[in-house]
Amino acid sequence: MKAIQIYKPGYLYVLVHPSNPNLYKIGVTVLQPEKRLAQHNNQHNKYAGKIVKESGQKWELKAHISVPDPYWAESAFWGATHFPEIPYRKGIEIEIMTWDLVQIGLEAAKQAGVRPTPASYPDYVYAYTASVQKRLEGRGISLLGYVRSMVSGRSDFRCENGHEWHTTPKLVADGEGCPICGIGTQSLTEIRERIKAGVIFLLTHEGRPGYFKIGLHLGAIENAFQNWPFGDWQCHRYRNVEEVELAITVIWELLGLPLPHDQEAFMMDKKEAEKAFRDLTYVIQERTAATGRVKEKPNDSNR
């Protein structure tokens, strides 16, 4: 795993719209707030820009503060209001609220400082982080920090043009590029082919009770079912995997059998075979986590 990049200091800013003195846009940036303001007023395909286009009036910079950890400050801002930091805001963060409430949020952001760095992360965090970093290779996008959840949380990203954004990791991992310049956009099929992602199967056969086979398919699982490559053998269990070679090694270890080169059928108790498949994901996470901890810099910060 590549060394985790630490956050950059920046600004938390507040924009107000002339159409309503209580309509505010809260945002963070590493650019000068005035430059970010100009982007909002000219990006008419974005939510804030659509308001400009529809009303004919531009956003105005109401306030901004310098913060050492922008997204931590942003989280503190919303946490001090009665508006939760909802993951599916998708960067919109425009609300109708009083200026008194905005000031409460600003004060909380000023006091937020930087987020604490835990001594260690759970195994799944290192596994998610490694997966996203692998999918970003060659796309001109860097992950800033760690990934705690692929779908219900958000992480920070930076493109090689210097743009930073905060979004659901799975969206970027599955091919979404920079929302400002578009760099790094790639189809999910291309990503899967490039990283050689695949599916590992536990196969059974009606004519051979008590026997199992391990099957491996490179590509999406739907393609495997459309063009079934295993003849009369049927899918009993499967797991999507990105580290295909590691997955093959681990599954045979869990089955307690030497790694075969011919992938022949083997006889085993059904419960033992199923348990091996249940444990596969967790063992891969443990090994990925061990690699991540070795490569992690002692001074890396939690974003």
C-alpha positions in Angstrom: 0.0 0.0 0.0 1.2 3.5 -0.8 1.9 5.9 2.1 -1.2 7.7 3.2 -1.2 11.4 2.3 -2.0 13.7 5.1 -4.5 16.6 4.9 -3.7 20.1 3.8 -4.9 23.2 5.8 -7.5 25.3 4.1 -10.6 27.3 4.7 -14.2 26.8 5.8 -16.4 29.4 4.0 -19.9 30.6 4.1 -21.7 31.9 1.1 -25.1 33.7 1.1 -27.5 34.2 -1.8 -29.2 37.5 -2.5 -32.5 35.7 -3.2 -32.8 34.8 0.5 -30.7 36.3 3.3 -31.1 33.0 5.2 -29.9 30.7 2.3 -26.3 29.7 3.0 -23.8 27.5 1.3 -21.2 26.0 3.6 -18.0 24.6 2.1 -14.3 23.8 2.5 -11.4 24.4 0.2 -7.6 24.6 -0.1 -8.0 27.4 -2.6 -8.6 31.1 -1.7 -12.3 31.4 -0.8 -12.8 34.1 -3.4 -11.6 31.7 -6.1 -13.9 29.0 -4.9 -16.8 31.5 -4.9 -16.1 32.2 -8.6 -16.2 28.5 -9.3 -19.6 28.1 -7.6 -21.0 31.1 -9.6 -19.8 29.7 -12.9 -20.4 25.9 -12.5 -24.0 25.9 -13.6 -24.2 22.1 -13.7 -23.6 22.0 -10.0 -26.3 22.5 -7.4 -25.0 25.9 -6.2 -24.5 27.0 -9.8 -28.0 26.0 -10.8 -29.4 28.5 -8.2 -27.3 31.2 -9.9 -28.5 30.2 -13.3 -32.2 30.0 -12.3 -32.2 33.2 -10.2 -29.8 35.4 -12.2 -28.1 36.3 -8.9 -24.6 35.2 -7.8 -23.5 33.9 -4.4 -21.7 36.3 -2.1 -18.9 35.5 0.3 -20.3 36.1 3.8 -17.5 34.7 6.0 -14.5 32.4 6.0 -12.0 31.0 8.5 -8.6 29.4 8.2 -8.6 25.8 9.5 -5.9 23.2 9.8 -8.1 20.2 8.9 -10.9 21.5 6.6 -13.2 18.4 6.6 -12.9 17.9 10.3 -13.9 21.6 10.7 -16.8 21.1 8.4 -18.0 18.1 10.4 -17.7 20.2 13.6 -19.8 23.0 11.9 -22.7 20.7 11.1 -22.4 18.9 14.4 -23.0 22.2 16.2 -26.3 22.8 14.3 -29.5 20.8 14.2 -28.6 19.7 10.7 -26.8 16.3 10.7 -23.9 15.7 8.4 -25.8 13.4 6.2 -23.6 11.2 4.0 -25.9 11.6 1.0 -25.7 15.4 0.9 -23.1 14.7 -1.9 -21.3 18.0 -1.4 -24.5 20.2 -1.6 -24.6 21.5 2.0 -26.9 24.4 1.2 -29.5 25.1 4.0 -31.9 27.8 5.1 -30.8 28.9 8.6 -30.4 31.9 10.8 -27.1 33.8 10.9 -27.0 33.1 14.7 -26.9 29.4 13.9 -24.2 29.9 11.3 -22.1 31.7 13.8 -22.5 28.8 16.3 -21.2 26.5 13.6 -18.3 28.8 12.8 -17.2 28.9 16.4 -17.3 25.1 16.6 -15.3 24.9 13.4 -12.7 27.3 14.8 -12.3 25.1 18.0 -12.2 21.8 16.1 -8.4 21.7 15.5 -7.3 18.4 13.8 -8.9 15.0 14.2 -7.1 12.6 16.6 -4.9 9.8 15.2 -5.7 6.4 16.6 -2.9 4.0 17.3 -4.4 1.5 14.9 -7.4 0.9 12.6 -9.6 -2.1 12.3 -8.6 -4.6 9.6 -11.4 -3.7 7.3 -10.2 0.0 7.1 -6.8 -1.1 5.7 -8.6 -3.5 3.3 -11.0 -0.8 2.0 -8.1 1.7 1.8 -5.9 -0.7 -0.2 -8.8 -1.5 -2.5 -9.5 2.1 -3.3 -5.9 2.9 -3.8 -5.5 0.0 -6.2 -8.5 1.2 -8.3 -7.0 4.7 -8.4 -3.7 3.7 -9.9 -2.9 5.5 -13.2 -6.0 7.7 -12.9 -4.5 10.9 -11.6 -6.4 10.8 -8.4 -5.1 10.3 -4.8 -6.9 9.1 -1.8 -6.3 11.4 1.2 -6.4 9.4 4.4 -8.3 6.1 5.1 -11.5 4.6 4.0 -13.8 3.5 6.9 -16.8 2.7 4.8 -17.2 2.2 1.1 -20.8 3.2 0.8 -22.1 4.8 4.0 -19.3 7.2 4.7 -17.2 9.7 2.8 -13.5 10.1 2.1 -11.2 12.9 0.7 -9.7 12.8 -2.7 -7.3 15.1 -4.7 -6.7 15.0 -8.5 -3.4 15.9 -10.1 -4.8 19.3 -11.0 -5.1 20.2 -7.3 -8.8 19.9 -6.9 -10.1 18.2 -3.7 -13.5 16.8 -2.9 -15.3 14.8 -0.3 -17.5 11.9 -1.5 -18.6 8.3 -1.1 -15.4 6.1 -1.7 -17.3 3.5 -3.8 -18.3 6.2 -6.4 -14.6 7.0 -7.1 -13.5 3.4 -6.8 -16.1 2.4 -9.4 -14.9 5.0 -11.9 -16.2 8.5 -11.0 -13.6 11.2 -11.7 -12.8 14.6 -10.4 -16.1 16.6 -10.2 -14.4 19.8 -11.3 -12.1 18.7 -14.2 -13.2 15.2 -14.9 -9.8 13.7 -14.7 -9.7 10.0 -13.6 -13.0 9.0 -15.0 -13.0 5.4 -16.0 -15.6 2.7 -16.6 -16.0 0.0 -14.0 -15.4 -2.7 -16.6 -12.0 -1.1 -17.5 -11.1 -0.9 -13.8 -12.0 -4.5 -13.2 -9.9 -5.6 -16.2 -6.9 -3.5 -15.1 -6.8 -4.7 -11.5 -7.7 -8.3 -12.6 -10.6 -8.5 -10.2 -12.6 -11.6 -10.2 -14.8 -14.1 -8.4 -13.9 -17.3 -6.6 -16.5 -20.1 -6.4 -17.2 -23.1 -4.3 -18.7 -25.5 -6.7 -20.8 -28.7 -6.3 -22.0 -31.4 -8.7 -25.2 -33.3 -8.5 -23.6 -36.5 -9.7 -20.7 -36.3 -7.2 -22.2 -35.8 -3.7 -19.6 -34.8 -1.1 -17.2 -33.4 -3.7 -16.3 -29.8 -4.3 -14.2 -27.8 -6.7 -12.7 -24.3 -6.5 -13.5 -22.1 -9.5 -12.0 -18.8 -10.5 -13.4 -16.3 -12.9 -11.7 -13.0 -13.9 -14.3 -10.3 -14.4 -17.7 -9.4 -13.1 -19.9 -12.2 -11.6 -22.7 -11.5 -14.0 -20.4 -12.4 -16.9 -19.6 -15.7 -15.2 -23.2 -16.6 -14.9 -24.0 -15.6 -18.5 -21.1 -17.7 -19.9 -20.7 -20.3 -17.2 -17.2 -21.7 -17.5 -17.5 -24.6 -15.1 -19.6 -27.1 -17.1 -22.0 -29.2 -15.0 -20.5 -27.9 -11.7 -22.9 -25.5 -9.9 -22.3 -22.5 -7.8 -22.7 -23.3 -4.1 -20.9 -20.2 -2.7 -19.0 -17.3 -4.2 -16.9 -14.3 -3.1 -15.9 -11.2 -5.2 -12.2 -10.7 -4.8 -9.6 -8.2 -6.0 -6.5 -9.9 -4.9 -7.1 -13.0 -6.9 -3.8 -14.7 -6.3 -4.0 -14.0 -2.6 -7.6 -15.3 -2.5 -6.6 -18.6 -4.2 -3.8 -19.1 -1.8 -5.9 -18.3 1.3 -8.9 -20.5 0.3 -6.7 -23.6 -0.1 -5.0 -22.9 3.3 -8.5 -22.6 4.9 -9.6 -25.8 3.3 -6.4 -27.5 4.7 -5.3 -28.7 1.3 -2.1 -28.0 -0.7 -2.5 -25.6 -3.6 -3.2 -27.8 -6.6 -2.2 -26.9 -10.1 -5.0 -28.9 -11.8 -7.9 -27.6 -9.7 -9.3 -31.1 -9.4 -12.3 -32.0 -7.3 -11.8 -32.9 -3.6 -14.0 -34.5 -1.0 -14.8 -32.6 2.2 -17.4 -32.2 4.8 -19.9 -29.6 3.6 -19.8 -27.5 6.8 -16.0 -27.3 6.7 -16.0 -26.2 3.1 -18.7 -23.6 3.8 -16.8 -22.3 6.8 -13.6 -21.8 4.7 -15.6 -19.7 2.4 -17.1 -17.7 5.2 -13.6 -17.0 6.7 -12.0 -16.1 3.3 -12.9 -12.4 3.4 -11.8 -12.0 7.0 -8.4 -13.6 6.4 -7.8 -11.5 3.3 -8.6 -8.4 5.4 -6.2 -9.5 8.1 -3.3 -10.0 5.7 -4.0 -6.8 3.9 -4.1 -5.0 7.3 -0.8 -6.5 8.2 0.8 -5.2 5.0 -0.8 -1.8 5.6 0.5 -1.5 9.1 4.0 -2.3 8.0 4.0 0.4 5.3 2.1 3.0 7.3 4.2 6.0 8.4 4.2 6.7 12.1 3.2 10.4 11.5 0.3 9.7 9.1 -2.8 11.5 10.2 -6.4 10.3 10.3 -8.5 12.3 7.8 
